[in-house]
Amino acid sequence: MIRPVGFRMNEETAVNNYFQEDLNIKNAEINAKAQEEFDAFVEKLRNVGVNVIVENDDLKMDTPDSIFPNNWVSFHENGDVVVYPMFAVNRRRERREEVFMRLEEEGFEIKNIIDYTAAEEEDLFLEGTGSILMDRVHDKVYCALSARADEELIIEFCEDFDSMPVIFTANQTVDGKRKPIYHTNVMMCLAEAFCVICLDTIDDKQEKKNVVHHLKESGKEIITISEAQMHQFAGNMLQVQGTDKKYLVMSAAAHNSLDAGQIAAIEKHCAILSSDLTTIETCGGGSARCMMAEVFLPKK
């Protein structure tokens, strides 16, 4: 997780991230509030035994979205690290070798770096585990196409990682028009035994049927959320391992949006851990899942 030092509403990402809003307060105040939310969130995770490695952002880099590291990097069980092409030019500065050095200091082994960033020269993008949801057990990759998720790159990634692509389009209503959702992980969360998903965003019936088929084929219980709940970031969740049990991590807004039936369905599989991320969600247009780049690297 990357602790922010210059967090604010990013004007470069706002063009197609319809979850962002302008709080109309000074950037220094926004960053201070984001830091408070970040620190409280990290403390909650650590209190239940989740191993959290916090790296500080560098103020000189001017990276307002660095708090969302899962968009530029992913870490894999075989020692691979993948670096991704980013839509916003100012987000490309988030890619820092210091993060890899820190992981090696923490005892993780990096064997190979796979770099897709040359695609930026062709204006093609694939923003990490924001764009692609990996079912690492069943070798499937779910991805909603958007300006930040190019189909050719998804297929290339799946070929490189010997995975089955499950590609679709997910839309939200903006000013009365259906427009692509910027990242898959705001409408869908893939956990070990279940999936929280806003199926209403997949307008094409055949695509929706295909997504449901693959989830069921992999034995996932499907827990559906509404578009209104999705806008409270109820799709932006991540399952993590604590000391003695698993947790589904989400924001307070996401947690509060869920009804009793949805909570019961989740709690059949794992506990819920939530934290207030109001400032981060409002200005950044991302939530709990986006803030965590999960590390599957082998230990040395």
Salt bridges, closest charged atoms under 4 A:
GLU11 OE2 - ARG8 NH2 3.86
ASP39 OD2 - ARG3 NH2 2.77
GLU55 OE2 - ARG96 NH2 3.73
GLU55 OE1 - ARG102 NH1 3.11
ASP57 OD1 - ARG96 NH1 3.98
ASP58 OD1 - LYS60 NZ 3.51
ASP62 OD1 - ARG8 NH1 2.85
ASP62 OD2 - ARG93 NH2 3.85
GLU77 OE1 - ARG136 NH1 3.52
GLU94 OE2 - ARG91 NE 2.71
GLU98 OE2 - ARG96 NE 3.53
GLU106 OE2 - ARG102 NE 3.10
GLU120 OE2 - ARG92 NE 3.49
GLU120 OE2 - ARG95 NH1 2.62
GLU127 OE1 - ARG148 NH1 3.25
GLU127 OE1 - HIS183 NE2 2.69
ASP135 OD2 - HIS138 ND1 2.99
ASP135 OD2 - LYS220 NZ 3.86
GLU192 OE1 - LYS246 NZ 3.68
ASP203 OD1 - ARG178 NH2 2.76
GLU217 OE1 - LYS140 NZ 2.66
GLU217 OE2 - HIS213 NE2 3.78
GLU217 OE1 - HIS214 ND1 3.74
GLU221 OE1 - LYS268 NZ 3.22
GLU221 OE1 - HIS269 NE2 2.73
GLU227 OE2 - ARG178 NH1 3.15
GLU294 OE2 - ARG289 NH2 2.77
